[in-house]
Amino acid sequence: MPEKDRKARKANVFHRSRGRQSRSRKLWTSERLSNPNSTLLKVHRPPPCGSDSAFSTKFAPLASSSSSSSCSGVGASHVAVMGLKLSKSSTGGSGGSIFRKTGESAHRGKAKVYGRQAQERVLEEEVPEVSEIQRPFKVFPGQAFPLGVSEIDNGINFAIFSQNATAVTLCLSLPQSGKAGRVDQELIELALDPHDNKTGDIWHICIEGVPRSNVLYGYRMDGPRGFNEGHRFDRNIVLIDPYAKLIEGRRFFGDTNHKLSKFLGTYDFDSLPFDWGEDYKLPNIPEKDLVIYEMNVRAFTADESSGLDSDIRGSYLGVIEKIPHLLELGVNAVELLPVFEFDEFEFQRRRNPRDHMINTWGYSTINFFAPMSRYASGGGGPVNASQEFKEMIKALHGAGIEVILDVVYNHTNEADDKNPYTTSFRGIDNKVYYMLDSNGHLLNFSGCGNTLNCNHPVVMELILDSLRHWVTEYHVDGFRFDLASVLCRGTDGSPLNAPPLIRAIAKDAMLSRCKIIAEPWDCGGLYLVGKFPNWDRWAEWNGKYRDDIRRFIKGDPGLKGSFATRLAGSADLYKVNKRKPYHSVNFVIAHDGFTLYDLVSYNFKHNDANGEGGNDGSNDNFSWNCGFEGETDDVKVKALRSRQMKNFHLALTVSQGVPMMLMGDEYGHSRYGNNNSYGHDTSLNHFQWTQLDARRKSHFRFFSEVIKFRQAHPQFCHEDFLSKNDVTWHEDNWDNLESKFLAFTLHDKNGGDIYLAFNAHDFFVQVAIPPPPKNRGWFRVVDTNLKSPDDFISEGVPGIGSTYNVAPYSSILFKAKP
């Protein structure tokens, strides 16, 4: 909240409370509190230290003494002028439960009203202006498990881990009529007693009578101040529960009126269980048959050209509306860029070269359990976001499309020590949640300022619980782990041969049906392509596939053997133990880097719009602009670029392993050479539906038909690596580094052989065509040198002779038919 608004609110609170001030001050006496026969005691905090006029409407722990309260204790600066009503305990006990004891030394024997086993303690606000919070609350010690918020017999239980915190305060914001969000309103604060509300390293409390939904909550934590020991406690910050299942923040994506919005956890025990439907079933697509479409939920429909109502553009419901497009394209799995809660305005919270950017990719997680709330339609908030996410999953599954989540467990949004953005883990227990060096400073293997301490037992369990939550609650089908090599590091950052977390994910019964895919590198140089610890379960983004395919297609010499190896499933990397070709997720293009169009249009990155002087983004793109940098009207250059895009797509779809393509490549989306466009909530990233319509009968048609051809032919989806009976390489010139032509035949036991040839030379190659199987002839299905619709003929064109002239930078596919 801006400082002027905060002061204005305090002034308003004082105005409303002035008439009650003298009565409240009179009640603040140890004598009044010490009456053990009183069945209902009213207790008020005095004004803040150093102030006699401005009051805050917050519950707070009782002061350490009745007459001269100190500001040194936890929560001392967050005081209450409203009445606290505490009913006398029916069972008694010693010590305080959630309140710091008043006049403890003088009244130790009379403090049973605050006993640790009190079963009928009642808190009641006396604020007539807000009727919703005038209700009695019974408070119990609570239980340590499950972590987060849960509904138990006695009420709503709150539990949070912190090994090093010395004081914990639960902060609540109760529902108010006509007010959505409420993240900036003042909070009710309940201090937890370490004797009553702590089991091991878990702090907990149970409250009966608190609403079952629409309550916002967070925690204040205090503890050691030793920076060089790794501690970052700050009792002034209200922190998000790592186990919060829903997060409330600003309601609309990119809403500049709430740019500095806070984030708090919330929960919902009122909504009925989601109706998945009687006929609902999981797609359960075998890994070898997957065709993955990497996409961004918001960018998919945010543009006006989507034709959707403004309320659902850029939302989970928007994805549902465009499922027909996915079906027409032919993909059967979507890999969603991060959908965990993130702050799109994180770059704009302070002045910096990137303060014009809006994080649209989402690789900056605030919480690992909550779906991104601003992907709800119409600013519907976190509960609606959860429901609509499930509706999206249900609809995609109903269409036979699996859902894989891109998950970021390698770092969080909390940045570095120079410019921290503390929202949760850092303030709860920095020393546990993050990797630190010997001086207590953050290690940075993520390139984002911090590195999650993934193989610490507590953090490992958090990640496993998060994954299980997305599988059980939302029915997702798999996960792609961003910078997964971080997950292979020990608590000191050193690489592990058998990382406990990686093994646990592979062996977890609840995750057994899921696809698990590693991005097998990190920003600390731990490159594990083909060597990622896998337990025969983990698949990998095959970065070597991307590089070798790019280099061969653009005409680099000496790549023919590597190109063949990649097309055949990368046996050099994955034919180990029980690993399969489908453990290679093949891609030419992904979200970070050039789009397919830009790969054939730019030799150099053009990232000036990012504000980092061109220092961001990869310099090793293996791209070729086909003779001109950027946009051009040259007909020959444009024709060559079109051929090259088709060549890349054909190579991808005929390769053994799992193909993955990027959203927008099906129509030739351009980011105009920006190969790191994470911060642009514009047409640079948004799917352009008008461009799709303009290219539907040409570029899109080819891409769609080739995908469907792959799915109709098992020769491209082998369960095991190719044998001599599966493929014939028409090549006797492997050692010729200048050769850029490759031809081969994939055999079919029923005679439906498929012949393919790729020519990366800048001249025609007349190739001898091998004889087709008996009683069959060759039919031309693909020739990327031809214009649409002749570039792909599904039924094939007969009349193929003993030779064929393969054009420069083109590829062909023939099928044997009767």
N, C-alpha and C positions, 0 to 999 in steps of 0.2 A: 504494500500500500504506500503511495507517495506520502512524504512527510507532512505536507499540508493537510492531506485528508486525514492522516492519523491524528494530528492535533485537533482538527475540527471535530472528529468523533469523540475525542476525550473531552472536549469542551461541552459537547451535547450530553455526554454521560453525566458530567458534573451538574449540568443544568437540571437534568431529570432527578438527580440524587440529592441535591442540596437540601431539600426539605427533610430528608431522612438522616442527614449526616450526624447531627447531635445524638439522635437515638442510637445510631449504630455505634458511635464511639463509646457510649455508656455501656453497651453490651460487651465491649472488649475488655473484660477483666477476668483475672484468674479466679476470683471468688465466684463469679457467675458460672464458670466452667467447672468448678470443683464440686458442685452440688450433685452428689450421686443419686439423689432421689428425684431429680428432674427427669421427666420422661421425654421432654422435647426441648432441646437447647438451641438457641439461636446464636450463631457465631459470625462475626464480621471481621474482616481484616482492616487494619488502619490504612490511611493513605500511604502511597509510595514514599520511600525514604527521600527526604529532601523536598517533599511536596505536601501541602496541606489542603490542596483544592482540587486537583485533577484526579479523578478516579477511573479505574478500568473495570469494565463489566466482565470479570473473569472469576471463576473459582480458582483458589490457590491453596497451597498447603498452609496450615496454621503456623504462625511465627514461632520462633524459638523461645520467646519470652513475651509476657503479656503487656509489659509497660514500655519496653524499648526494643521494638523489633529491629532486626539487623538485615541489611541488604546483602549479606554475604552468603546466605543460604540459597539453595536451588529454588528457583521460582519466586524469590523474594521480590523481584521487580515486577511481578505479575499478580496484582492484588485484586481483592473483591470488595465491592461495596454492597453487593446483594447479599441477602441472608443465606446462610447455610443452616439447614435444619438437620440435626442428627438425633435420631431416636435412640433411646437408651438401649444398650445391648442386653439381650435376654440371657446371654451366657457368660458375659464378662471375659476377662483376660488381661494380660499385661502388655504394655507397649502399644504404639500407634500403628494403624494399618495403612491408611493412605494419607494421613495428615501428619505433618510435623507437630510434635507435641508441644502444648503451651504450658509454661511453668512446670516442666517435668520434675525438676528437683524438689519443688515445694509440694507437689500434688501427685507424686508417683502413685500413692495408694488409692487416689481417687480418680485415676485415669481409666478405670475399667470401661467407661463408655466408649473408649477407642480401642477396646481389646482386639487382639489379632483373630479371635474366633467370633467376632461380632457377626450375628446372622441377620440383624434387622436394622443395620445402620441405614438411615435415610438422608438423602441430600435433596433439598428442594429449593429451587430458585424463587425469589420473591420479585419477579419482574412482571408487573401487570401488563406491560406493553406487548409482551410476546407470550401468548397463551399456550403455544405448543410446548414450551419448556417448563410449564408449571405442573410438574408431575413428580411423584416420589420415586427415588431411586434407592434400591437396596444394593449394597456393595458387599462383595465377598472376596476372599483372597484370590479365587480363580485357580486355573490349572495351567501347567506348562505346555501342554500339547492339546491340539495341534497349534503350531505357530500361526500367527495372523489373527484374524477374527473368526470366531466360530460361535454357533448357537448351541448352548448346553442347557441342562435342566434348570439351572438357576438364573439363566439370562444370557447375555452376550459376553463372551470371554475374549479378552485381548491378551496376546502373548507375543513377546519379542525377545530375540537373543541379543545380548551384549556381554561379552566376557570382561571388558575393561571399564564399563560405565560404573560410576559410583552412585548416581542418582538418575531416576527415570520419572518423567511426568507424562501421563496420558492427556492429550488435548482433544477436546470434542467440540464440534459445532453441530447443534441440533437443528432439525428442520424448522423452517420458518415459512409461513404461507406466502406464496407469490414470489419467492426468491429461489432462483436456480443457481447452482454453483456455490456461492457463499464462501469461497476460499479465502477471501480477504476480511471476513468478519471476525470479531474477537471470539476467543475460545474459552470454554470451560476447561479448567486444568485440575487434574487429580494426581497428586504425587504418590508414587508407589513406595511402600516401606520395604526395605531390603530384607527385613525379618519375616514379613507376612506375605509379600508379593514377589518372592523370588525363589526359584528352585534351580540350584546349580547356577548356570549362566543365563537363565531365562526369567524374565520379568513378566508378571501376569496379574490380571485383575478381572473379576467378573462383575457385571452390573446388571441388576434386574430392573426392568422398567424402562430402560433406554429403548428408543424406537428400533424396529427390526430392519429398517432401511433408511436411506437418505440422511444418514449421519456421516459427517466428515470427521476424520480423526488423523492424528499424527502424534509424534512423541518429541519431547525435549530430553536431551541426554547431557549429562555432565560426567566428567571424569578427569583423569590426569591431564596435565597441560604439557607434558614432555614432547615437544615437536620432534626432537631427534630420537625419541623413542617410538615414534610412529603415531602418536595420538593427535587427533584433530577435533576434540570435543568442543562444542560451542552451544551453551544452553540457551542462546538467543534464537536459535533456528528450530522451527518445528519441522520434524523429519518424517518422511514417508516410511511406513512399515514395509520392509522388503517383501513381506508375504501378503500385502494388500491385493485383493483380487480385482478391485476396480479403483481407478484413479480419477479424481475430479480436478479439472483445471479450467482454462478458458474453454468455451463451448464451440467456437467456430475456428476452423483452421485459418491461420494467418490473420486473425483479428487484431489489428494494430491498436485498437482501443484497450486491449487487455494484454499488451505485449509482455509486461512483467508479471503476469499472473502467477500466483503460487499454485502448488499442487499438493493435494492431500488424498489420503486413502478414503475409501468408502466401502459399503457393503450392501447387500440386498438379500434379505431372508423372507421378503414378502411375496416376490414374484413366484408364480407357479413354475414347476419344472418345464423346460423347453420341450415342446412336442416335436420329436423327430419324425413322427408318422409311423403307421403300422407297416407300410411297405418299404420303409427306409432301410438301406443297407450300404455298407462301405464298398467302394469300388474294388479294393484289393487287387490292383493291377500288378502283375509280375514286374519286377524291376527291369527285366530285359525288354519289356514292351513299352516302357515309358517314353513319352515325348514331352519334354518339359518346356514350359513357356514362362520365362522370368518376367515378372511384371510388378508394377507399383500400384497399389489400390487407388490412391488418390489420382495419380497421373493418368490412369487408364480412362477415366471419365470426367476429369475436372474441366476440360475444355468445352466451350459452348458448342463446338461442332459435334459433341456426343449426342446432341439433340435431347438430352434428358432435362427434366425439371431441375431448377437451380438447387432445390432442397436435397436432391440425391446425387448431384454431380460430385465426384470425388469421394464417394462413400462406399461402404460394403454393399448397400442396396444397388448402387450404380453398377457394380461388378455383375450382379444378378441380371440386370437388364442387358448386358452385353455377352452373356453366355452363348447366344446363337453365333456370335462372331468366333468365339473359341472353337465351337463345334465345326463351323465352316472351315476354319483354318486346319483343324484336324488334330490339335494337341489333346492330350489326355491327362495332363498334370499342370498345375500352375505353381510356380515358386514365388511366393509373395515377399517382396522386400519388407523390411521389418514392420510388424504391426503391433509390437509392444509399445506401451505409452512412451512418447518422447516429446521434447519441447522444440517445436519448429523454430522458435525465436531465440534459441540459445546463443546464436552468434550476435544477437542485438542487445544483449544485457549489459554490454559495456562497449566503449569506443574501441574499434580495431579495424584492420583493413577488410574484414569480412562482415562488417555490421550492416551491410545491405542485403545479406543473404538470408534465405529461409530454408531450413533443413527439410528437404522433401524426400530424401532417401530413408531417413530414420535410423541411421546407424549410431545412435546415441541414447541408449536405453535408460529410462528413469526407473522402470519397474519391470520385473520379469514375468508377472502373472496377468497384468491388465491389458486388454486390447486397447489400441489407440482410440481414445474417446472421441476425437474430432473427426474420425471416419464414420461416426454416426450421422444419419441423415438429419438435416434441419437443426443442427446444434442440439441434438437430443440428449447428449450427456453419456456418462459411463454405463448406466444400466441399459439404455437403448443400444449403445455400441455393442455390448455383450450379446444382446438378443439378436441384433442385426448381423453380427459376425456369424452367429450360429445359423441364421437364415441363409447367409451366403454359402457357408459350408454345405448345408443341406441341399441347396439348389445345385451347387457344383457337383456334389455326389450324385444327385438325381440325374445329372447329365453325363455321368460316367467319368467325371474329372476329379482327380485327386488334388489335395491341397498340401503343399510343402511350405513350411515357414522358414524364412531366412532369419536366424536367431543370432543375437550378438551377446555372447557370454564372455567375451575377451576383455571388455572394458565397459564403463558406464558413462553417463553424461557429466560426471562430476569433475572432469578435466584434470588439471594439474595443480601443483601447490602455488604456482605464480598467480593464476587466475582461477581459483576454484569456484565451482558452481555446486555448492553443497545442498543436496536435497534428501539424501538418505544414508547410504552405506558409509560414507566418509565420516559423518557425524555420529553414527551409531557405534561403529567400531572399526575405524580405519585400519588398525593394525591387523585385524582378522581378515577383512574383506579385500584388501589390496596387497600386491607384492611390494615389498619395501627393500631398500638396500640397508647396509649395516649402519647407516646414519639416520635411518627412519624416513628417508625420502622415497617418493613413489618411483617405482621402475616403470618403464614405458616401452613395452613390447608391442603395443597396439597402434602406436603413432598418434594416439589421442590423449596422451597425458597421464593415463593410469592403466593399470593392468589388474584385472580381477584375479584374486588368489584362488584359482579354480580347484586346485587339489588340496586345499585346506578342508578338513572333514566337514566343517559347518557350511562352507561355500559350496562344496560338492553336493551336499544334501539339498541346499537351496536350488541348485541347477536341476538336480534330478526331480525334485518336487515340482519345479516349474514345468519341465517337460511332461511329466505325468499329468499335470493339470490341463495342459493344452490337448493332450490325447483323450483324457476322460471327460473333461467338461466341454471341449469344443470339437472333438472327433477329427483332429487333423491327422494327416497320413504320414508325415515325415518332417524332417528338419535339415536345413543346410546350415552348418556352423561357420559363421564368419571368423576368419583368421584362427582356424581351429588349432594351429600349432601352439597358440598360447595355452590351450587346454592340455598340452603335453609338457608343460613346464612345472617344476616343483615350486614350493613356496618361496624359494630364494631365486627363482627364475631360471634355474638350470634345467636343461632338457631331461626328460625321463624316458626310459626305454619302454616302460609299461605303466603309463599314467593311470592312476586309480579311477579318475573320472571317465576317461575314454573306455576303460574296461567296464565300468559300472553301467554306462549307457548301452554298450553292446550286449551286456548280459541281463539287463533289466527286463523282467517278465512283462511289465505293463507297456514297455516300448518295443516289444518283440515284433510287432506287426509293422513297425514304422520303418520308412526309409531314413537312413542316417548318412548324411553327406558332409564331408569335411572340405573346407577351403584350406588345403594343407600347406600353409605358409603363414608367417606373421611379419611384423615390421622389425623384428629383431634378427632376421636372417635365418630363421629355422624353417628351411625349405624341405618339405617332406612328401613331395609328389612321388607316388609309387612306394613310399616307405612309411606312410602314416600307420601308426599302431592300429590294428584293425579287427583282430579276433574273427576274421573272415566275415565281418558284418559291415564294416564301414566302407562306403564308396567315397570317391574323391572328385573334386573339380580337377580335371586333368589339364593343368597349365601347359604341359609340354605338347599336348594335342593342339591347343590353341596356337602356340608359337610355330610348330612345324607345319600345320595346315596353312597358316597365313603366309609363311615364307615360300612354300612350294607354289601355291596358287599365284602369288605375285611374280614368280619367276626367279627366285633365288637359286643359284646352282648348288649341287651336291645334296639335295634334300629328297631325292626320289626314294631312297630306302627308308628314311624316317617317315615320309608320307605314307608309304605302304604299311609300315608298322602301325601307324596311328589308325589308318582305315581298318586294319585287321583287329583292333581292340587293345592295342598297346600291351601285348604279351610281355614285352621287356620290362614293364612296370608292374603288371598285375597277375601274371601267371606264377603265383607263389601260394603254397599251401592250398587252401580251398577257394581262393579268390576267383572271380569270374569276370568276363568282359564287361558286364554291366556295373562293375565297381569303378569303371571309368565313366565319369560324366563328361561327355565331350561337348565342347563349345568353341565357337570362333569369336563370339561376341557375348559380353555380359554387361551389367549395368555400369560398372566402372571401366572406362576406356571408350574408344570410338564406337559409334553405332556402325552397323554394316555399311550403310551408305557412306559414312565418313571414312571408313577404313579404305574405301576405294576412291576417295575424293581429296584426302589430305595426307601430305607427307609429314606434317608437323602439327602438334597440338596448338590450339588457339584458345587459351584459358584466361585471357585478360579480364573477362567479365567476373572472374572469381575473386579478384582483389588481391592476389598474392604474387603479382608480377610475373606470372607464368611459371612460378616455381612448384606449383602443385601438379598432380597428374603424372602419369608415366611418360618417360621419354622413349621407351622401347616399345613402339607400337607395331612394328613390322607391317606398316601400311604402305600403300602406293596410290598416288593421286591420278594415275592413268594419263599423265601428261600435263595436267594443269591443277594448280592449287585452289581448291574451293569451287564455288559455283561458276558455271560456264555455259555458254550457248553452243559450244562446239559439238556438232552432231556426232562426230567420230569418237570424241572423248566420252560423251554420254552413252553411246552404244557400248563402248568397251566397259564402262563402269557397270552397266546393266548385265553384261555377260559375266563379269567377275562376281557380282553379287549372286548370280544364279550358280556359278561354279562353287562358291563357298557353301551355298545351301545344299547343293547336291552332294558334295563331299561329306557334309555333316550328316545328312539323313541316310546315307548308305554305309556309314561306319558302324562297325560292331561297338557295342556299348550304348550308353543312354545319351541321345542328343538333347541339347538345351539351346533354345533360341531366345532372343531378347524381344520384348514387347516393342512393336513399331517397325521391326525389321521386315515384317511382312508387307509393308508398303514403301519402305525406304526412308524411314525417319532420319532427319539430320539434326545434329546439335551444332552444326557449322564449325566443326573442328574442336569443340570443347570436349575433352576426354575425362572431365571430372566435374560433372554438372550437378553435384549433390545439393547445391544451394539455390536452385532456380525453380521457383514455383510458377513457371511460365510455359509457353509453347516450346521452349527448349527441351523440356521433359514431357510435357503433356502429349498424349496420343492425339494425333490430328485426323479426325474421322473424315474430314473433307478430302484430305489427301488419299486416304484409303479408298474412298469412293472413286476418285479419279483414276486410281491404278488397280481397281478391283479386277478388271478383265485382262490385265497384263501381268504386272509384277506379283500381285497377290495371288492371282490364279496359279501361277507357276509354283509359288511357295506352298500353297495349299495342296495342290495335286501331288507334289513330290512327297509331302508328309504322308498323305493317304496311301501312296504307292508303297512307302516303307512299311506301313502298318499292315498292308495286305500281303506282304512277302516275308516269310520267316527267314529267308536267307540273310536278312540284315539284323536279325535279333537272336543270334545263337546263344544258347545257354552256356556253352563251353567255347574255349578258344578254337579257332579254325584249324582243321587238320588238312592233310593233302587231298582228302576226298571232298573237302568243302570248297576249295579255291584252287584255281590255276593262275599263276602269274605269267603273263605273256612277256617275259623279260629275260634277256640274256646279256644285259648291259648294265648291271647294277653298279659296277665300279666306275662308270663314266660320269664324272662330276658335272659335265656339261649337259647331260641328258635331263630333260624336264618333261618327259612323256612317260605315262604309266598306264598299262592296260591289264585287265584281269577279268576272270570269269568266276562268278559265284554259282556253284552247282546246286541243283535241286534233284532229289531222288526221283521225282515224278517227271523230270525232263524240262522243267520250267527254268532253265538256266538264265542268268542275267550277265550280260557283258557290259563292262564299263571302261572308259578311257578318258584320261585327263591330259590335256595339252597345255603346258605353261610356257611353251615357246612363243616367239613373236612371228612365227611362220606356220604355214599349213604342214601337217604331217599326214602322209598317206599310209594308213595302217592296214596290215593284213588281218582280216577278220577270221577267227577260227571257225571250223565247221560247227553248225548247231547240233544238238542231240538228234538221234535218229527220228525220222518222221516229223521233224520240226524245222521251222525257218526263223530267221531273225526278223524281228519287228522293231523299228526305231520308236522308242518312247520319248527320249530326251535328246535334244541337240541345243545346247545353250546359245549357239551362234544364230539360231533362227529366231525370228520375231514371233510374238504371241499371235495366234494360239499354236503355231507350229512348233514352238520350243518344247511343248509337252503334249503328246497325244496318248491318252490313257489306253486306248485299244491298240495302239502301235501302228506304224506305217510299214507295210511289207515291201519286199523287193530289194532287200539289202544284199549286195553282192559280196565278192570275196575280198574287196578292199573298200575303205571309206576315207574320205578326205576330212580330217579333223581340223577345224579352223584354229587360228591363233587364239590363245587364251579362251579355250572353250572345252566343253566336256560332252560326252555322249553316253547314253544308256540304251542297250538293246535287250529285248526279251525274246526267249525262244518260245514259239507257239506252234500248234499244229497247222 
